[in-house]
Amino acid sequence: MADLQGLKCPCCGGAIEFNSSVQKMKCPYCDTEFDMDTLKAYDDELSNDGTDDMNWNTDTIGTWSDSDSDGLGVYVCSSCGGEIVADENTAASICPFCDSPVTLKGHLMGDLKPDYIIPFKLDKQAAKAKFNEHLKGKKLLPRVFKDEAHIDEIKGMYVPYWLFDSTVTAHMRYKATRLRTWSDSDYDYTETSYFSVIREGDVSYSHVPVDGSVKMADDLMESLEPYDFHDAVPFQTAYFAGYYADKYDVDEKTSSARANERMRHSTETQFMQTVHGFSSVIPDGGNMQLVEGKAGYAMYPVWILNTTWNGDRYMFAMNGQTGKFVGNLPSDKHLMKKYFARTLALAAVISYAVLALIWLI
C-alpha cells in the first residue's frame, strides 16, 4: 500500500499547502510561509521511511471481488484518520473529510519519480474568472446557459507529461513550378518551368510535451500549450500539497510515437517555409532521422472545471502557469437558424444590389 504524506505546519500543526501567489508553502490557518528549500528535508526523509503493515479484519455482508477492486487502494489520512479511496495512478489528492492535502508516496518511488515540475502560478479564483471570460462574446451560446451554468467541480491537478529532446536530421524534396506569361496581338502565352528543390538540415527540439495520462484527452492537453519550461524546477513532493496529481499510465515508448509525429509535422512545416520564389510547391518525398533522442518526466499544472447544463456535462481546462483557457460550449439551435437566415438574407440583398448596379451600367 502506498503511504500518505501530509506536510504539517511547525507552528500550529495545520496541513500546509503550496500557495501559487507567493510561490511558497503556506499554512492556511496561521499564515506562516515556508521557503521550498527549507522543506526539501521532507523529501529526503521519504527514502528512509519504512513500509506500513496494516491488516484489517472486519466482518462484512459482502466483499469486493478482485475485479471490483483492481487498481484501487485505501489510504488513511494522517491528519484526521479518514480513509481515502484512490486509483493506482493517483499521486496526490485532498482528504474529503478534513480537506488536508496528501501525497501518496508509494506511487512516486523509483522510476515513477518526475524529473521536473512547473508549480502553479494561478489560483482557483483566476480559473473561475477565465471561465466567465470564456462565456463572453459567444453569440450562439444559449442565454440560459450563462444564467444557469454553475461550476460543479474545480480542481488544480498536476498532469504527467513526457518531455522529449532530440535533433531531427532531415532530407526533403519538393516539386516546384514557376510561371511566365506574355501576350502579343494574337495570343496569350504561359510558360511553365519545373524544378526539383532539395532541402537538408538539422532541427533541434527541446522538451516536446506529450500527455502521459489516459484520463486526459490529448487534444485538450495540447490545446493548453505552450508551457514555459524556464519555470520548471527539480521535482519535490511539497509542490503537490493542496492539489491533485496523477502518475503516468501511458509509458515513454507509447508516448514517443506522438512526439515523433509532432516533430515530423513541425520539421516539414519549417522546411517548406524555406522554399521561396515559385508559383507552386508540392512535397515529393524525403526522410528524417532522430539523433540523440532522450525523454524526461515532468508534472505540469492544469485547472480542471466541470459544469452541467441541460443534462449534459462540459469540461474546461486552464493552463495553471499561463492562464490559457480551453473548452467546448453548447450552441443554441434556434439562434443558429436565425443567424444563418439573417446571413442568407444579407447575402441576397447584396447580390440584388450588385445585379441592379450591373443592369444600370
C-alpha positions as CSV (number, residue, x, y, z in Angstrom):
1,M,0.0,0.0,0.0
2,A,1.2,3.5,-0.8
3,D,1.7,5.8,2.2
4,L,0.1,9.2,2.6
5,Q,2.3,12.2,3.2
6,G,0.8,15.3,4.7
7,L,3.0,18.3,5.4
8,K,2.4,19.8,8.9
9,C,3.0,23.4,9.9
10,P,5.7,23.5,12.6
11,C,4.0,26.5,14.2
12,C,0.4,25.3,14.6
13,G,0.3,21.7,13.3
14,G,-2.1,22.5,10.4
15,A,-1.8,21.0,7.0
16,I,0.3,23.3,4.8
17,E,0.0,23.6,1.0
18,F,1.7,25.2,-1.9
19,N,0.5,28.8,-2.5
20,S,0.8,29.9,-6.1
21,S,0.5,33.6,-5.3
22,V,3.6,33.7,-3.1
23,Q,5.3,30.7,-4.7
24,K,6.0,29.3,-1.2
25,M,4.5,26.7,1.1
26,K,1.9,28.5,3.3
27,C,-0.2,27.4,6.3
28,P,-3.9,28.5,5.7
29,Y,-4.5,28.5,9.5
30,C,-1.7,30.7,10.8
31,D,-0.5,32.2,7.5
32,T,3.1,31.2,8.2
33,E,5.2,30.9,4.9
34,F,8.0,28.4,4.3
35,D,10.6,28.5,1.6
36,M,10.8,25.4,-0.6
37,D,14.4,24.8,0.1
38,T,13.6,24.6,3.8
39,L,11.1,21.9,3.3
40,K,13.4,19.8,1.0
41,A,14.3,17.8,4.0
42,Y,10.9,16.3,4.0
43,D,11.6,14.7,0.6
44,D,15.0,13.5,1.8
45,E,13.3,11.7,4.7
46,L,10.9,9.9,2.4
47,S,13.6,7.4,1.3
48,N,14.2,6.5,4.9
49,D,10.6,5.7,5.8
50,G,9.6,2.1,6.2
51,T,6.5,0.4,4.8
52,D,3.4,0.2,7.0
53,D,1.9,-3.2,7.5
54,M,-1.8,-2.6,8.2
55,N,-4.1,-5.6,8.1
56,W,-7.8,-5.1,8.6
57,N,-10.1,-7.9,9.8
58,T,-13.8,-7.0,9.6
59,D,-17.0,-8.9,9.2
60,T,-18.9,-7.7,6.2
61,I,-22.0,-8.7,4.4
62,G,-20.2,-8.7,1.1
63,T,-16.6,-8.1,0.0
64,W,-15.1,-6.6,-3.2
65,S,-14.0,-9.1,-5.7
66,D,-10.6,-8.9,-7.3
67,S,-12.1,-7.5,-10.4
68,D,-14.1,-4.9,-8.5
69,S,-11.1,-3.5,-6.6
70,D,-8.5,-3.7,-9.4
71,G,-6.5,-0.5,-9.4
72,L,-8.0,0.9,-6.2
73,G,-6.4,1.5,-2.9
74,V,-7.5,2.7,0.6
75,Y,-5.3,5.2,2.3
76,V,-5.5,6.7,5.8
77,C,-5.3,10.5,6.2
78,S,-2.5,11.4,8.7
79,S,-4.4,14.5,9.8
80,C,-7.8,13.1,10.8
81,G,-7.6,9.3,10.2
82,G,-10.2,9.3,7.5
83,E,-10.0,6.8,4.7
84,I,-9.3,7.9,1.2
85,V,-10.0,5.7,-1.8
86,A,-7.8,6.4,-4.9
87,D,-6.9,4.5,-8.0
88,E,-3.4,3.3,-8.7
89,N,-2.5,6.3,-10.8
90,T,-3.3,9.0,-8.2
91,A,-0.2,10.6,-6.9
92,A,-1.7,13.5,-4.8
93,S,-5.2,14.2,-3.5
94,I,-7.2,16.0,-0.8
95,C,-8.8,14.3,2.1
96,P,-12.6,14.5,1.7
97,F,-13.1,14.7,5.5
98,C,-10.7,17.5,6.6
99,D,-9.6,18.9,3.3
100,S,-5.9,18.2,4.1
101,P,-3.6,17.9,1.1
102,V,-1.9,14.5,0.9
103,T,0.7,12.8,-1.3
104,L,0.6,9.1,-2.0
105,K,4.3,8.5,-1.5
106,G,4.4,4.9,-2.7
107,H,3.2,6.0,-6.1
108,L,6.1,8.2,-6.7
109,M,9.0,5.9,-5.8
110,G,11.7,4.6,-8.2
111,D,11.3,5.1,-11.9
112,L,8.0,6.9,-11.4
113,K,9.5,10.0,-9.8
114,P,9.2,13.0,-12.0
115,D,12.4,14.9,-13.0
116,Y,10.7,18.3,-13.1
117,I,7.6,20.2,-12.0
118,I,6.2,23.6,-13.1
119,P,4.5,25.0,-10.0
120,F,1.0,26.6,-10.2
121,K,1.2,30.3,-11.0
122,L,-2.6,31.0,-11.0
123,D,-5.1,30.1,-8.3
124,K,-8.7,28.9,-8.3
125,Q,-10.2,32.4,-8.4
126,A,-8.2,33.0,-11.7
127,A,-9.7,29.8,-13.2
128,K,-13.2,30.9,-12.3
129,A,-12.6,34.4,-13.8
130,K,-11.3,32.8,-17.0
131,F,-14.4,30.6,-17.2
132,N,-16.7,33.6,-17.0
133,E,-14.5,35.4,-19.6
134,H,-14.7,32.4,-21.8
135,L,-18.5,32.8,-22.0
136,K,-18.4,36.4,-23.2
137,G,-18.9,37.2,-26.8
138,K,-20.3,33.8,-27.8
139,K,-23.3,34.8,-30.0
140,L,-24.6,31.3,-30.4
141,L,-24.3,30.4,-26.7
142,P,-27.7,29.7,-25.2
143,R,-28.6,32.7,-23.0
144,V,-30.0,30.3,-20.3
145,F,-26.5,28.6,-20.1
146,K,-24.9,31.8,-18.9
147,D,-27.6,32.2,-16.2
148,E,-27.9,28.6,-15.1
149,A,-24.4,27.3,-15.7
150,H,-22.6,26.7,-12.4
151,I,-19.3,25.0,-11.8
152,D,-19.9,21.6,-10.4
153,E,-16.2,20.9,-9.7
154,I,-13.0,22.8,-10.0
155,K,-9.6,21.3,-9.0
156,G,-6.0,22.0,-9.6
157,M,-4.2,19.0,-10.9
158,Y,-0.6,18.2,-11.8
159,V,-0.8,16.2,-15.1
160,P,2.1,13.9,-16.0
161,Y,4.0,14.7,-19.2
162,W,6.8,13.0,-21.1
163,L,9.3,15.6,-22.4
164,F,11.3,14.6,-25.5
165,D,14.6,16.1,-26.6
166,S,16.1,15.3,-30.0
167,T,17.7,16.6,-33.1
168,V,16.0,15.8,-36.4
169,T,18.2,15.4,-39.4
170,A,16.0,15.8,-42.5
171,H,16.4,15.4,-46.3
172,M,13.3,16.8,-48.1
173,R,12.5,17.1,-51.8
174,Y,9.8,19.2,-53.5
175,K,8.3,19.6,-56.9
176,A,8.1,23.3,-57.8
177,T,6.9,25.3,-60.8
178,R,7.5,28.9,-62.0
179,L,5.2,30.6,-64.5
180,R,6.0,33.2,-67.0
181,T,3.2,34.9,-69.1
182,W,3.2,37.3,-72.0
183,S,1.0,38.3,-74.9
184,D,1.1,39.5,-78.5
185,S,-1.6,40.8,-80.8
186,D,-2.9,37.3,-81.4
187,Y,-2.3,35.2,-78.3
188,D,-1.7,35.0,-74.6
189,Y,1.2,32.7,-73.7
190,T,2.1,30.8,-70.5
191,E,5.5,29.1,-70.0
192,T,5.7,26.7,-67.1
193,S,9.2,25.7,-65.7
194,Y,9.6,22.7,-63.5
195,F,12.1,22.4,-60.7
196,S,13.2,19.7,-58.2
197,V,14.1,21.5,-54.9
198,I,16.1,19.8,-52.2
199,R,16.5,20.9,-48.6
200,E,18.7,19.3,-46.0
201,G,19.4,20.3,-42.4
202,D,19.0,19.7,-38.7
203,V,16.3,20.9,-36.4
204,S,16.7,20.6,-32.6
205,Y,13.8,20.1,-30.3
206,S,13.8,20.5,-26.5
207,H,11.1,19.4,-24.0
208,V,8.4,18.5,-26.6
209,P,5.5,17.6,-24.3
210,V,3.2,14.6,-24.6
211,D,0.4,14.0,-22.1
212,G,1.1,10.8,-20.2
213,S,-2.4,10.3,-18.7
214,V,-5.1,8.2,-20.2
215,K,-7.7,10.3,-18.3
216,M,-6.7,13.5,-20.1
217,A,-7.7,13.9,-23.8
218,D,-4.5,14.5,-25.8
219,D,-6.2,17.2,-27.9
220,L,-7.4,19.1,-24.8
221,M,-4.0,19.0,-23.2
222,E,-2.2,20.1,-26.4
223,S,-4.6,23.0,-26.7
224,L,-3.3,24.3,-23.4
225,E,0.3,24.6,-24.7
226,P,2.7,26.2,-24.7
227,Y,4.2,25.9,-21.2
228,D,7.3,27.9,-20.4
229,F,9.9,25.4,-19.2
230,H,12.0,28.2,-17.7
231,D,9.7,28.0,-14.7
232,A,10.4,24.3,-14.3
233,V,12.2,23.2,-11.1
234,P,13.5,19.9,-9.8
235,F,10.7,17.8,-8.5
236,Q,9.7,18.0,-4.8
237,T,6.6,16.4,-3.4
238,A,5.9,19.6,-1.4
239,Y,4.6,21.2,-4.5
240,F,1.7,18.6,-4.6
241,A,0.3,20.0,-1.3
242,G,-3.2,21.3,-1.9
243,Y,-3.5,19.9,-5.4
244,Y,-4.4,16.6,-7.1
245,A,-1.9,14.7,-9.2
246,D,-1.7,11.5,-11.3
247,K,1.3,9.5,-12.2
248,Y,1.7,8.5,-15.8
249,D,-0.2,5.5,-17.2
250,V,1.0,5.9,-20.8
251,D,4.6,4.9,-20.9
252,E,7.6,6.6,-22.6
253,K,7.6,4.2,-25.6
254,T,3.9,4.7,-26.4
255,S,4.2,8.5,-25.9
256,S,7.3,8.7,-28.2
257,A,5.1,7.9,-31.2
258,R,3.1,11.1,-30.6
259,A,6.3,13.1,-30.0
260,N,7.7,11.8,-33.4
261,E,4.5,12.8,-35.1
262,R,4.7,16.3,-33.7
263,M,8.4,16.7,-34.5
264,R,7.8,15.4,-38.1
265,H,5.0,17.9,-38.7
266,S,7.0,20.8,-37.3
267,T,10.1,19.9,-39.3
268,E,8.0,19.5,-42.5
269,T,6.5,23.0,-41.9
270,Q,9.8,24.7,-41.2
271,F,11.5,23.2,-44.3
272,M,8.5,24.1,-46.5
273,Q,8.8,27.7,-45.4
274,T,12.4,27.9,-46.8
275,V,11.2,27.2,-50.4
276,H,10.5,30.7,-51.9
277,G,10.1,32.2,-55.3
278,F,7.9,29.6,-57.0
279,S,4.4,29.6,-58.3
280,S,3.6,26.2,-56.6
281,V,5.5,23.9,-54.3
282,I,4.5,20.2,-53.6
283,P,6.3,17.8,-51.2
284,D,7.9,15.0,-53.2
285,G,9.4,12.7,-50.6
286,G,12.3,12.7,-48.2
287,N,13.4,11.2,-44.9
288,M,14.1,12.1,-41.3
289,Q,16.3,10.7,-38.6
290,L,16.3,11.2,-34.9
291,V,19.7,11.9,-33.3
292,E,20.5,11.6,-29.6
293,G,16.8,11.3,-28.6
294,K,16.0,11.2,-24.8
295,A,13.0,11.6,-22.6
296,G,12.2,13.1,-19.3
297,Y,9.2,13.0,-17.0
298,A,7.5,16.1,-15.6
299,M,4.4,17.4,-13.9
300,Y,2.5,20.4,-15.4
301,P,-0.2,22.4,-13.7
302,V,-3.8,22.3,-15.0
303,W,-7.1,23.6,-13.6
304,I,-10.0,21.3,-14.5
305,L,-13.5,22.7,-14.4
306,N,-16.7,20.8,-14.9
307,T,-20.2,22.2,-15.3
308,T,-23.6,20.6,-16.1
309,W,-26.3,22.1,-18.3
310,N,-29.5,20.7,-19.8
311,G,-28.4,17.2,-18.7
312,D,-25.0,17.3,-20.5
313,R,-21.6,17.6,-18.8
314,Y,-19.0,20.1,-20.1
315,M,-15.3,20.0,-19.2
316,F,-13.0,23.0,-19.4
317,A,-9.3,23.3,-18.7
318,M,-6.9,26.2,-17.9
319,N,-3.1,26.2,-18.0
320,G,-2.1,26.8,-14.4
321,Q,1.0,28.6,-15.5
322,T,-0.1,30.9,-18.3
323,G,-3.9,31.1,-17.9
324,K,-4.7,29.8,-21.4
325,F,-8.3,28.5,-21.2
326,V,-10.0,25.9,-23.5
327,G,-13.3,24.0,-23.6
328,N,-16.3,23.4,-25.9
329,L,-19.6,25.3,-25.3
330,P,-23.1,24.3,-26.3
331,S,-24.9,26.1,-29.2
332,D,-28.5,27.2,-29.4
333,K,-30.0,25.6,-32.5
334,H,-32.7,28.2,-32.6
335,L,-30.1,31.0,-32.6
336,M,-28.1,29.2,-35.2
337,K,-31.1,29.1,-37.6
338,K,-31.8,32.8,-37.0
339,Y,-28.1,33.7,-37.6
340,F,-27.8,31.8,-40.8
341,A,-31.2,33.1,-42.0
342,R,-30.0,36.6,-41.5
343,T,-26.7,35.8,-43.2
344,L,-28.6,34.4,-46.2
345,A,-30.9,37.4,-46.3
346,L,-28.0,39.8,-46.2
347,A,-26.2,37.9,-49.0
348,A,-29.4,38.0,-51.1
349,V,-29.7,41.8,-50.6
350,I,-26.0,42.3,-51.6
351,S,-26.4,40.1,-54.7
352,Y,-29.6,42.0,-55.7
353,A,-27.8,45.3,-55.3
354,V,-24.8,44.2,-57.4
355,L,-27.1,42.9,-60.2
356,A,-29.1,46.1,-60.2
357,L,-25.8,48.1,-60.4
358,I,-24.7,46.0,-63.3
359,W,-28.0,46.4,-65.1
360,L,-27.8,50.2,-64.7
361,I,-24.3,50.2,-66.1
